Amino acid sequence: MIRRVLIANRGEIALRVIRACRTAGIGTVAVYSDADAAAPHVHAADTAVRIGPAPAAESYLDVGALIDAARRTGADAVHPGYGFLSERAHFARAVEEAGLVFIGPTADSITRLGSKTGARTLMEAAGVPVVPGAAPEDQSDAALTAAATALGVPLLVKPASGGGGIGMKTVRHLDELATALPQARREAQAAFGNPRLYLERLVERPRHIEVQIFADASGETVHLFERECSAQRRHQKVVEETPSPAVTPSVRAKIGAAAVTAARTVGYRNAGTVEFLLEGDGDEARFYFLEINTRLQVEHPITECVVGVDLVRAQLAVAGGEPLPWRQADLTQRGHALECRIYAEDPAQGFLPQAGTLLRYREPHGPGIRVDSGVVEGGAVSVYYDPMLAKLITWGETRTESVARAREALSRFEILGVRTNLPFLMAILDHPDFIAGRIDTGFLGRELDALIADPGGLPPAVAAAAAFHASRGPAAGVAPVGGATTPAADPFDTLRGWRA
């Protein structure tokens, strides 16, 4: 029985885990860096512990500090969230060696699945479809070029470790390998500490489909259906939905069974996601294994909405030794759900991350609307961490209703003080191809210029209201000068650095 959980993370996922722990009657410990001393997750937990300065390498990635915080607060389990240390086998092993419960898969599973080439070999042996490719033991340019010639172009050069598109190179002509191979090798070494590469046939205009899996310590394994993640930019997801408009009942049964086989092959435990590429349409569509994400996904709420489950609560139960709360026959889908990731970034400036104070932050509410966020009005958006502010999740009886609800909710999401991708998200939902469900992983890249077109500037009423709000701040009426005060010359002087 787990009594107290340390959440080795921050922001909205830390708050999400705290809510699930409260539901289960479990105590919580938050950790924070100096930059997050006043963050919402710090105040929401039962106990909070400072673990270091603002840089993640000196705080949220400091394994020793996290283990020490767990010991000092009497925590008996650790939830890694996603990102940071969530898929690091050495962290899971350190938690286990400290006598604590790691709320996720075993360190051994994370290690086995951390190598894409190793995972690919395991899946091939288990009969799970994989994209045709090659992973030669000889990693010389000559050997890789020979393998590429046999495989044929177009193809992808990919690092054997890591993800997120880092180090990935598209090769459409064999003579491009002379440049692609050394570049990919350097980037893989810098990002993942492993320069090994493998080659994979390029699937043109595929969809990105992932399947939520869950397993308990006895080996009982289920899938909770698929999520469509094709609306992505540079391999980073922007909008996700479930069910996928491209997956038929026949393909859904096959891809779900393949995901369960993949999980059982490595003795998987707790929550995870099996990622696939989908090629073609209808019942004849083909799917290929990509990788297994050994953690909870950012987009898990849409599965919760459609299947009617609490995935984090189930994580706690399974980690505590309980059996899965459901069997495959118990799981069904109802309606459609959509998730939009809201970032402090400027799409018009190459999606440049933004930092500053949230002068106004008001979330939309209503039937079928859920917002998972880690910020509050007046709080700071730091330069040190991922700029995601919130996730807008909408549910409807149909896809049309879910998309319309998301579009309307985005229009009521009030954020001032930093630039955001709200107009970009609304443009995606308004695009005819998205509305028709005719997208693939290249959709955002092809349509980017149209999607980030200037919508006409900030409405005058919004600019005036924001200026008035900022002018009412502490420095609006007086400016301290050597212990005395003098009238401020102009209320707009207080707007230095402010951007709507």
N, C-alpha and C positions, 0 to 999 in steps of 0.2 A: 504494500500500500504506500503510494507516494504521499508525503505530507507537505513538502515545501519544494517549490521549483524555482531555480535561478534561471532567468531568461537572459541568455548570452547574446543580446541583440538590442535594438533600439526602435524608435518610431512606431509605425502602425502595426508591425508584426508583434512587437513587444506588448502593445495594448491588446491585440487579438488574443495572445496567449494568456494574458492576465484575466481577460473576461472568461475564457474557458476554464481556467483554474478556479475562479470564483464559483462558477456553476457546479464544479466538482467538489467544492469545499476544500480546496487545496491552497495553502499559503503561497505567496509569491515574493521573489526578490528581484528587484531591478538593478541593473548596473548602468553606470553613466560615465562619460568623459567630462572634462571641464566644459566643453562646448554644449553639453546636454544637461547641465546641472538643474535647469528649470524646465526641462522637457516634460510633456504630459505623462509619459510612461513612468517617470521617476515618482511623480505624485500619486499615480494610480496603484502602484505596488504596495504591499504591506511593509516592505523594507527596501531601502535603496543603498547601494554601495558605490563609491567613487573608485574607478579602476585605472585612471590615468589621464594624461592630457588629451587635447583634442584629436591629434592624428590617430587614425584607426590602428596603425601599427603599434602604437604605444598604449592602446586601451582595448578596443573591442577585438583586436587580434592577439592580445597578450594572454596566452593560455594559462600561464602561471597566476596572473592576477585574477582571472576568472575562477580558477579552482580554489584559490585562497579565499575569494569572496564567498563561494559556496560553503566552504568549511566554517568560516567565521559566522555565517548567518544560520547555520544548521540546515541548509538545503540538502535534500537527499536525491535530487534529480536536476538535470540541466536540459533546457530546451534551446536548441541553437537558432530557431527561426529559419530565415533563408538569407543567403549572402554571408559575408564575413566567414565564420568558421564552420558553417553548416555542412559542407561537403568535404571537410578535411579529416582524413582518417586519423591523423595524429591527435586531433582534438578529441574525437570520440574515444580513442584509446586512453588518452590522459584522464578523461572523465571516468571511464570504466576502472582504470587502475587506482583512482582515488576513492573507489568504493561507492561511486555515485551512479545513478541510472541515466543513461544517455537516451533522450526521447527522440529516437530515430533509428536507422539501421545500425547494424554492428560495424565496428571498425573494419572487419574483414570484408564485409560486403562493399563498403565504400572504397576500399583499396582495389578490389577486383573490378569494380565498375569505373574506377577513376581513369583507367587506360581505355581509350576508345578502341584501340586495336584489340586489346584483351577482351573487352566486352563483345566486340564484333565476332571474335573467334568463338566465344561461349554461345552466342545466339545462333551462329551457323550450325554448331554441333547440336543445338536443341531443336533445330528446324524452324526457327523464327526467320522470316524473310529479311535479307539485308541487301543494301545497294551493292551491285557488283563493284569490286574494288580489289586493291592489292596492298599488302603491308610487308614488303620484302625485309628480310633480316639484314641484308646488306643495304646500308643507308647511303651509299655513295650516289653521287649524281648519275653516274653511268647505270647503276642498277635500277634506280628510280625511273630513269628515262626509258630503260628497256621495259620495265613493268608498265609504264604509261603507254608505250607503243603497242603492247599487247592488249591493253585495256581499251585504247582508243579515246579520241577526244569527241566532245568536250568532257573535261574532268575537273575535279577539285583536288588541290593539294591541301591536306589538313594535318594539324598537329595531332600526335597520338594522345596527348593529354590536354586538359582544359576545354574551353568552350567559348560561347559568346561570339563566335566568328573571328576571334583573334588568331592571326597567322594563316587564315584560310585564303587560298588563292584560286581564282578561276583560270583555267588554261583551255583555250579553244584551238590553239595550234601548238604542235610539239616544240617548235623553236622557242616558245615562251617559257619553257621549263628552265632554260639557262638562267633566267632572272627570277622566276617564281620559287624555285627550290631553295636557293640561298636566303632569299628574303623570308620565306616561311620558316626556315630553320632558325634564323636569328630571332624572329618574333616569338617563336615557340620557346626557345631557350630563355629569353628575357621574361616572358609572362609566366611560364610554367616550370622552368628549370629542367626541361626535357626537350631536346631538339629533334626527337624522332618524328618522322612524318609517315603518312599513308595516303594512298590515292583512292579516289572514289569516282565512279561515273557521275557526271552532272545530270541530275534529273531536271529537265527544263520545266519551268513554271509549275512546281509542285505546290501542294498545300502542306502546311505544317499541322499535323494532328498529334495530340498527346492524350494518353489514357491514364487516368488516376488509378493507382493500385493501392492495396492495403493488405497486410499480412500480419498474423500474430505469431507468437513464439512456437505454437504447435505446428505451423506450416499451413494453416488455413489461409487461403489467399482469394481475394475478390478484386474485380475491377468496378469502378464507379463511372463507366462510360467515358466518352471522349470530350476533348475541348478543341476548338478550332483556334489556332494561333497564327494564322497566315498574315494578319495585318501587323507587320513588323518592319522596323527600319534598322538596317545593318545588324540583323539577327537579334535585335532587341524588340520584344513584343510591346505593342501599343494598345491594341484592342483585342480582347478574347471573347469567345462565345461558346455556348453549349446548348443544345446539340449542334454539331457542325451541319451547315446546310448542304454539304456535299456527301455526307456519309449516309448510305442507305441502311435499312435494318439488317440486310445480309452482310454488308461490310462491317457494320458495327459489331455483330456477333463474332466475326472472324478476327477483327483487330483487338477486341476485348480478350478473346481467348489467347491470342498471341502475347498480349501484355501479361496475362497471368502466367503463361509458360515462361516468359522472360524472368519474371519475379521468382518463380519456383526454382529456376535453373541456378540462381545464385543464393538460394536460401534467404530471400529477402524478408525483412521484418519491419513493421510500422508503415508509415505513409511514403509513397514515392510516385514517380511519374515516368512512364515509358513513352518516349518520343518517336514518332514515325514521320516519314514523308509519304504523301498520298499522290499517286499519279493516275490520271484518267478519271472517268466519270461513271456514275451508276454502279450497278452490281459487279461490273467488270473492272472497277478501279483496283489498282495494285498498291500495296503499301510495303514500306521498307523500314526496318529498325534503324534508329539513329543512336540513341543512348538512353540510359536510365538516370534521371535526376534523383539523387539519394536524399531527398528532403521534401518538405512541404513547398508547394509552388505559390508564387505571388497570386496567381489567378484561382486559387482553391475556392474562393467564395462563390463563384458561379456554379461549381459542382454542388456546393452545399445548398444553394437555392433551388436547383432543379431536382436533385435527388432527395432533399429534405433530411440532411444529416449534419452533424457537427464534427468535422474532420479533426479539429484540434482536441476536442474532448475525447474522441476515439484514440488519438495519439497517446494521451495521458493514460487511458485505460489499458491499452495494449502494452505500453512501457511498464505499467504497474503489474503486469502478469495476467491480466484478464484476457479472455478470448475476444475475438472480433465481435462487435455488437450486432453485426448483420451477416447473413449468408447471401450468396449471389442471388438466389431466388427472391429475397426480400427487397432487392434494390430495383427501383424503376425510375423513369424520368417523367417529370411533369412540367410542361411549359418550356420556356426559353429564357436564358440569362445572358447578360452582356457585362463585360468589365472594361472600363476606360481608365487608363493610368494617367493621373494628372501630375504633371511635372512643373517645377519652377525652371523653365528653360525658354529660350527665344527661338522658335522655329525659323524665323526670318534671318537669324544670324547663325545658321548652321546648328541650331538646337543648343546654343551656348547655355550652360547651366547658370542660373541666377542665384544671387544671395541678397539678403536684406531682411527687413522687418515686415511681417504681415500686418499692414495697417488695417486691413479688413479681411476677415475670413468667415464666411457664412455658408454652411452646407445646405443643399436642398433636402427636403423631407417630403414624404408622401407614400402612398401605397406602392409596393413593389420597388422601393428605392432604399438602398443600403450604402452607406459611406464608411469605409475603413480608412482612418487617417491617423497621423501622428503629430499633428500641429494644432495650434490654437491662435486665435486672433491676438496680435501683440507679440507673438513668438518670433524667434529668429530662424531664418533659413540659412544653414551653415554652408560654408564652402568645403567642408571636410568630408561630407557624406553624399550618398545618392540624393539627387534633387527631387525624388518623388514626394509629393505632398499628400496625396490621397488616392484611393481607388473608388470610383463610382461604379456600383453594381446595381443593375436593374433587372427585374424579372417581369415576364408577361406570359399570358396564356399562349401567345404566338410569337414568332420572331419579329413580325411587324410591330406588335405592341411593345415588345422589349426595346427595340431600336427607337421607336417614337418616344418612349418613356425616358430613355437615356438622352436623347436630343433635347427634350424639354428640361430635364434635370440639369444638364450642362449649362443651359441658358440661364438657369437660376443660381448657379454656383458663383458666389461673389468672392473674388480674390483681388486685393489691391496691395501694392507695395513691391511686388516682383512680377516680372512677365511670366506668363504660363502658356501651356499648349492647349488651353481650352478652345480657342478658335480652330486650331488644327484638328482637334478631336471632332468638333461639330462638322467641319468640312468633310472628314472621313465618313461620318454617318450620313451625310447628304449626298455622297457620291453615288451615281447610278449603279456602278459595279458592286459597291458594297451593299446597297439596298437589295440588289438582285442576288447577292451571295456569290458573285462571280469573281472571287479574288484568289490570288496565290501569293507566294512569299515575295514576289517582285512587284506587287501592286503598289505599295507606297513609294518604291523607288521610281517607278514609271510615272506616277501621278504627282510626285512631290511638288513640282513648281506650281501646279494648279491648287494643290491643297494648302500651300503656305502663302498664297497670294494675299496681299494686304486687303483686309475686309473693309477698309475705309477709315481707319483710325478710331481713336477712343471717342465715344459720344460726348458732346460738350457737357451734358448734365452730369455724366460720371466723372469727368475731369474736375468740374466745379465742386462736386461733393467730396471728392478725394482731397482736393486742396483745402477745403474747409475743415475736413476731418484732421488733416495733418497740422493745420494752423492752430488747432485747439490743444496741441501738445504742450508739455511743460515749458518749452522755450518760446511759446507764442506771444505771451504778454510782456515778458521781461527777459533781459539778457544779463547774467551776472558779470560784473566788472569789478575786480578787487574787493569783493565783499559787498558792494553796493549794487543797485539795479538801475538799468536805464531802459526806456521803452524800445522794443524791437522796431527797427526801421520799417519792416514790411513783413506781414505774415508769410509771404511766399519765400522769405529767406529761410524758413524752417524746412523747406522742401529739398535741400541739397541731397543728392544721391537717391532721391525718390523716383521710382518709375512705376507706371501703371501697367 
